[in-house]
Every structure is written in C-alpha cells, then in structure tokens.
Amino acid sequence: MTASTPFSILDLVPIAQGHSISQTLENSRQLAVHAEKLGYNRVWLAEHHGMRGVGSSATAVVLGHIGAATHKIRIGSGGIMLPNHSPLIIAEQFGTLAALFPDRVDLGLGRAPGTDMATARALRRNMQAGVEDYPNDVRTLQRYLGTPSEEQTILAVPGNDSHVPIWLLGSSLYSAQLAAQFGLPYSFASHFAPDALFDALNIYRSQFKPSAQLAQPYTMAGVMAVIADTDDEAKYLYTSLQQQFANLRRGANKPFARPVDDINAVCSPAELSMIEHTLQYAIVGSPETAHSQLARFIENSQVDEVIFSFPIHDQKARLHSIKLLADSKKMYKAS
C-alpha cells in the first residue's frame, strides 16, 4: 500500500532568516520544479497573513508563479481561508489559474483566518459573517465554478464551467463532517494539530455521501518532514521548526530561524514538551529512520495520500530532503 501512496508537498513559502521575499519566492519555484521531476503528485500553498516567516499571503498569485515554472504537477491551495474572501473572487482567481494550467489546479478551503484577529479584521469587511457562513459559501463557490444555470445572474468569468476540484481542509471534527456531507475530498492538518486526526478520519469515512465530484471518500493528511543523510543532521535542521513553534507560543513574529546546535539553549523544557506533542507525527531522521516512521503513520491512518511540509532553513538541504523522501519509495517496494 505505501509504495503506491501518492506523496505531495505543502509549501509554506518560508521566509528564512537572512533571505529576501524575492529569494523566498524563487526558492518556492525551485521546489516545485524539483518536486515535479521527482514525481510528487501536487504542490499546495497555504494562505497566511502578517507572518514574517511565511510568504504565501497572495496565494493565487504565487500559484501562478509556480504553475508557469512547471508542466504537469498539480498545484493548488492548502488552503484558501474562505471566510477572508467573497466566493466570487476566489472563483475568478482559481478559474483563471485553471485556464492557464488546465487540469492541474486544486482548490483546498479552510475556515480559519490564517492570522491574528487584528489582521483578520483588516482582511474582512464583515467580521460577523465569516465562519458562520462557511457551508453556504462553499456551496456558492461550487455554483460559480460549475456549469451556470439559465437563471443564474452572477457569473464568475473566468471560473464558470471550470469545475476546479474543491477540497475541504481542517483540524477539527467540524470540517470532517462537512466534507462528508458535501461529498468532497478531505485533508487533515495533522502536521500541526494531531489530536483529532483519527476521530476526524473515522467521521469523514463513516458519514461520507457520494457527490458529482467524488464517488468514494478520499483522505489526505499533513506531515512535517526533515530528512537528511544522518539522524543527527536531520535533528539539527529540525531545530528551525522547533524555534518557529516556540516563537508562535511566545507571540514572537519572526522569520524562519536558522538551526542551532543546542535547542535547549533557546527553548525551555515546557516549550519543547509542547512542541513534541504538537509535532508528534513529524518525520525526522535519515532515510531509514524516515521510512520506519512514515510506514507506521500510513499504516495507522490508512490515508490515501500524504502531503509533506519541509520546514528547513537552507534551500539546498530542503531540496535534498525532498529527494530523499522521494527515493524512500524504493524502500517500500523492497520491504
């Protein structure tokens, strides 16, 4: 099973300490080209705002950047935070992407703000709408991307008749229930919210109702991956992610940190305990170590696809990690 499980990438477009935004976006272009050559299924970007360490706020624009640099790999959002936008705007943006890159575009949707509340207020015209209107907004978006009816007065151009596949993303049981009710593929954010993973997958699979888009349930789960030639090197590179999560807990808005030799010198025991729990599904180690960790995750979760984020400060080490993971498929075939 694991040999045929598709591997995808969630690129958080990390703004590494010491790097410019231009270099960050070039790094994402290189990542997508690299992933395509290695046979990854898709590259997704996540919408975040006001974060000094994340450069994907204008998600659709960056998708155009990586789509133009690649030829066949699927591109999409993991995800667009729909309460931040009118469904019509998103239909137009992703309808445009679908016209530029036919049969390659996915639209993953979330309902969190993707930022702090002050920035969320700056993003949204109406803070009272948002999350409460999420199911209706998903349905409206489906109509805009589908074949318009004769009486339909509002059209997404581009967008209508594009039938861009919609995914629902989440870290709670709510999103699992809604994805099942709407008959949409479902991706769980286990890379930063592990606790509800198995309950959410069980609810989604048991309550799934077939739809025009999807006949059977389809699940994907997020995993942080830091793979290097040795376990020690991987653990060293992983300290960048540990610092990022410590900074989030402290409310410190900083670029993605360089790795450090001793994580205990910059993070308290309480912070490291929190980080260990939050990142309990992270794959960290040599290819052999990663193989064992990943095989166990896929066997336990029975997900149809795994989407990996590679939180590594150095671009060469990040691209190498992506290659090592792709090469690990050979281990599955041999085991």
Sequence and secondary structure as in RCSB ss.txt:
>XXXX:A:sequence
MTASTPFSILDLVPIAQGHSISQTLENSRQLAVHAEKLGYNRVWLAEHHGMRGVGSSATAVVLGHIGAATHKIRI
GSGGIMLPNHSPLIIAEQFGTLAALFPDRVDLGLGRAPGTDMATARALRRNMQAGVEDYPNDVRTLQRYLGTPSE
EQTILAVPGNDSHVPIWLLGSSLYSAQLAAQFGLPYSFASHFAPDALFDALNIYRSQFKPSAQLAQPYTMAGVMA
VIADTDDEAKYLYTSLQQQFANLRRGANKPFARPVDDINAVCSPAELSMIEHTLQYAIVGSPETAHSQLARFIEN
SQVDEVIFSFPIHDQKARLHSIKLLADSKKMYKAS
>XXXX:A:secstr
 GGGS EEEEE  B BTT  HHHHHHHHHHHHHHHHHHT SEEEE    S TTB  SSHHHHHHHHHHH SSSEE
EEEEEEGGGS HHHHHHHHHHHHHHSTT EEEEEE S SS HHHHHHH S TTSGGGGHHHHHHHHHHHHS   T
T     TTTTT    EEEEESSHHHHHHHHHHT  EEE TTT  TTHHHHHHHHHHH    SS SS  EEEEEEE
EE SSHHHHHHHHHHHHHHHHHHHHT    B    S GGGTS HHHHHHHHHHTTT EEESHHHHHHHHHHHHHH
H  SEEEEE   SSHHHHHHHHHHHHHTHHHHHH 
